Amino acid sequence: MDRQTQTELEAAAFRRLVAHLGARTDVQNIDLMILAGFCRNCLADWYAQAAAEKDIAISKDEAREFIYGEPFADWKKKHQAEATPEQMAAFEAARKKSHG
C-alpha cells in the first residue's frame, strides 16, 4: 500500500471515530478515560498537536469544536453529566494503573 492511500484510510477511520463518538453522546468522557485511557478531549488535543507539527495554529477551543461538532461548552451543557463518586474512584484507579 502506498503512503497516500494509507493516509487516506487513516483519515477515513479517524473521521468515522469522530462521527461515532458524536452519535454516542450517552458515552461520557470519564467512562472513555476509565476504559480506554483517552476521551474526546484527548482527540482534540492530538488534533491540535498534529496541526502544530505542521505549523498550523489551532486553538484548544477550535480543536474541541472540530471533535465535538459544536462549541465544547454547548456540548457539555447538553450531554455531560456530573461524574459520580464511583466514576471518579474508577478514574483514579485507572490513572494509577496506567502511570504505575
Summary of the structure (lengths in Angstrom):
residues: 100
radius of gyration: 15.3
end to end distance: 37.9
largest distance: 48.5
contacts: 234
relative contact order: 0.12
helix: 75%
strand: 0%
